[in-house]
Every structure is written in C-alpha cells, then in structure tokens.
Amino acid sequence: MTEVDVKPKINVEAIRDEVNRIIHLRGLTQAGVSRESGVSSSALSRFLARRYGGDNEAVAAKLLAWKEGVSKKDSIPARLIQGHGFVHTAAAAKIINGLEYAQLAADLVVVIGAPGVGKTETLEHFRREGANVWVATMSPDTSGKVPMLQELGFAFGLDLAGGAAGMRRQIVSRVRNTGGLIVIDEAQHLDGKALETLRTIHDTTKVGMVLCGNPKLLTNMAALSQAYSRVGCRVTLGKPTNSDVKALAERFDVTGGDELDFLSGLAQHPGGLRCVVKTLRLGMMHASGEGVAVAVEHLAAAWSELALEGPA
C-alpha cells in the first residue's frame, strides 16, 4: 500500500489568536499584515473578528506562513535588518567635499569612481542631510534625452510629459533661484544629447550640478567640448583603504586583526566595499546560526558562496 502524506489540520482558532497577539504586542496594523501575508485587508479584518464567511483554513495557512516568517526574522541579528548606516570613509569625505563645492559655487562637478566605493550611499546621505538637494539615478533605459528628463522630473516631484523642451523648461522653473544641487547618479548611462541637455539646465538655472558615475562617464564627457569645459572640479576615487574597511567592519562589531586583513583583501576585488558588506552580512548569518562572534572562517565561507572568481 502506498503511503499518502496527510498534512496536519490547521488549528484556525490558535492561528487567529496568535496573529491577534502579535499585532497587539508589536503595534502592527492590519494593513501591514495584509501586505506581508498576501491576505486581503477585508478578509483579514473579518477573519480576525471571527466573521469571515470564506475558506478560513486557507486564510489561516497564509497567516501561519507569515507568523513563521516573523519568527525567522526575529532570529536574524538586528544589524542585518537595520543596515549598517552611512559610514564616513575617505572616499565619502572626498565626495562630500565635491558636493558642497558644487552647491556653494553653483558649479558643475564630476565624480568618477569604480563600482563599490560608496558613491551612491554618500549621495543619498548628502541628500538626506542637505537642503534643496535632488538625486536622480539613471539606468540604461533612461540614456536618452526624454527619459532622462522624466527621471530628473521624478526626483523633483514633477510628473513630466510631452516634448523635451517643455519638460526642460518645467525643471528649470522648479530649481532656478533655489541655491540647490542637482545630482545625477549612474550618469555614465547617458548619451551625448542627454548630457548636453543637463549642461543647458545647469547653464540656465545657475544651480550646482554633480554628475557621478564610473570611468566611462569621463570618456563620454570628454567627447562633448561644451559640457566638458563647464566642469569646475573633478573628484576621482581610488580603491578602498584599510581604514575604510575598518570603519565599515566596526559597524558589524568585527574588529579582529585577522578578520580585518581578510576583508581588506576583499576590498581590492571588483565591487570594493560592496564585496565587504555582502561578505560581512552573510558571515554574520553563519556566525549567528552557531551562536558565536564573526570570525575569519565565517567570512571565508561567506565569500566562497558569493565570489565568482574563487576564494580571496
């Protein structure tokens, strides 16, 4: 006789009581639980009030999966959930100097650095801390003039449509006389016409502008004499330093010499500090599962799972 797997019957009442308890203890909203569990808000409300006329077991099964996910999340170190926050590295200091100059002098600044040196994190930090700082992030599908303007408008809270000239005029009207700073991240994706349009916006508004990207951006700018001649300052970023790695690792409570040496080696790989952060996060998961502090073996195991090119 073939054995048939029989799933245990779901205790609907127990799950209902547990979900109500979690909502109460954690100060959650039913709307939030609805989004996270996949149960519609109306079904969830009626289910928790014992007034749901549909398939209560199906709803309970989804809520059971949500409850188990909450329990798993509780076992993850808070540092992984909350993030490591902004770290004042040497590269960040150089970028911030360039951003401050661009805004104060209403000049055009170019920030060039390989991926993983902290450019985007620093730009976002400056935006959060500053006044009238707008960051627009480009991508391959915003390489042209019109999609670039739409993405830039989104950063200003403008829903732009129509022709490029009209969109450009709306942006100019929005930022002129604000003393603000327009920051374009991942600017290496922009084609010549898009870059020339940004140059026109900078000329017309007399506000600071920063173009940030990888070394390809500088090549693209050099081919545009009018845009390139407007550059008042160029910030070039090298590879992460040991002090950068140390400052970052301390956010994860990793301070041992062997661990820092290992991470410093990773920082020289393509991806730089991004490699370090990902390795620290995964290494912390391994260590947490063993109930111990992060050690070299956890970092090495994490890197072997992450790296495409073999161990460091």
C-alpha positions, 0 to 999 in steps of 0.5 A, spaced: 500 500 500 502 506 498 503 511 503 499 518 502 502 524 506 496 527 510 498 534 512 496 536 519 489 540 520 490 547 521 488 549 528 484 556 525 482 558 532 490 558 535 492 561 528 487 567 529 489 568 536 496 568 535 496 573 529 491 577 534 497 577 539 502 579 535 499 585 532 497 587 539 504 586 542 508 589 536 503 595 534 502 592 527 496 594 523 492 590 519 494 593 513 501 591 514 499 584 515 495 584 509 501 586 505 506 581 508 501 575 508 498 576 501 491 576 505 486 581 503 485 587 508 477 585 508 478 578 509 483 579 514 479 584 518 473 579 518 477 573 519 480 576 525 473 578 528 471 571 527 466 573 521 469 571 515 464 567 511 470 564 506 475 558 506 478 560 513 483 554 513 486 557 507 486 564 510 489 561 516 495 557 512 497 564 509 497 567 516 501 561 519 506 562 513 507 569 515 507 568 523 513 563 521 516 568 517 516 573 523 519 568 527 525 567 522 526 574 522 526 575 529 532 570 529 536 574 524 541 579 528 538 586 528 544 589 524 542 585 518 535 588 518 537 595 520 543 596 515 549 598 517 548 606 516 552 611 512 559 610 514 564 616 513 570 613 509 575 617 505 572 616 499 565 619 502 569 625 505 572 626 498 565 626 495 562 630 500 567 635 499 565 635 491 558 636 493 558 642 497 563 645 492 558 644 487 552 647 491 556 653 494 559 655 487 553 653 483 558 649 479 558 643 475 562 637 478 564 630 476 565 624 480 568 618 477 569 612 481 569 604 480 563 600 482 563 599 490 566 605 493 560 608 496 558 613 491 551 612 491 550 611 499 554 618 500 549 621 495 543 619 498 546 621 505 548 628 502 541 628 500 538 626 506 542 631 510 542 637 505 537 642 503 534 643 496 538 637 494 535 632 488 538 625 486 536 622 480 539 615 478 539 613 471 539 606 468 540 604 461 533 605 459 533 612 461 540 614 456 536 618 452 534 625 452 526 624 454 527 619 459 532 622 462 528 628 463 522 624 466 527 621 471 530 628 473 522 630 473 521 624 478 526 626 483 523 633 483 516 631 484 514 633 477 510 628 473 513 630 466 510 629 459 510 631 452 516 634 448 523 635 451 523 642 451 517 643 455 519 638 460 526 642 460 523 648 461 518 645 467 525 643 471 528 649 470 522 653 473 522 648 479 530 649 481 532 656 478 533 661 484 533 655 489 541 655 491 540 647 490 544 641 487 542 637 482 545 630 482 545 625 477 547 618 479 549 612 474 550 618 469 555 614 465 548 611 462 547 617 458 548 619 451 551 625 448 544 629 447 542 627 454 548 630 457 548 636 453 541 637 455 543 637 463 549 642 461 543 647 458 539 646 465 545 647 469 547 653 464 540 656 465 538 655 472 545 657 475 544 651 480 550 646 482 550 640 478 554 633 480 554 628 475 557 621 478 558 615 475 564 610 473 570 611 468 566 611 462 562 617 464 569 621 463 570 618 456 563 620 454 564 627 457 570 628 454 567 627 447 562 633 448 567 640 448 561 644 451 559 640 457 566 638 458 569 645 459 563 647 464 566 642 469 569 646 475 572 640 479 573 633 478 573 628 484 576 621 482 576 615 487 581 610 488 580 603 491 578 602 498 583 603 504 584 599 510 581 604 514 575 604 510 574 597 511 575 598 518 570 603 519 565 599 515 567 592 519 566 596 526 559 597 524 558 589 524 562 589 531 568 585 527 574 588 529 579 582 529 586 583 526 585 577 522 578 578 520 580 585 518 586 583 513 581 578 510 576 583 508 581 588 506 583 583 501 576 583 499 576 590 498 581 590 492 576 585 488 571 588 483 565 591 487 570 594 493 566 595 499 560 592 496 564 585 496 565 587 504 558 588 506 555 582 502 561 578 505 560 581 512 552 580 512 552 573 510 558 571 515 554 574 520 548 569 518 553 563 519 556 566 525 549 567 528 546 560 526 552 557 531 551 562 536 558 565 536 562 572 534 564 573 526 570 570 525 575 569 519 572 562 517 565 565 517 567 570 512 571 565 508 565 561 507 561 567 506 565 569 500 566 562 497 558 562 496 558 569 493 565 570 489 565 568 482 572 568 481 574 563 487 576 564 494 580 571 496 
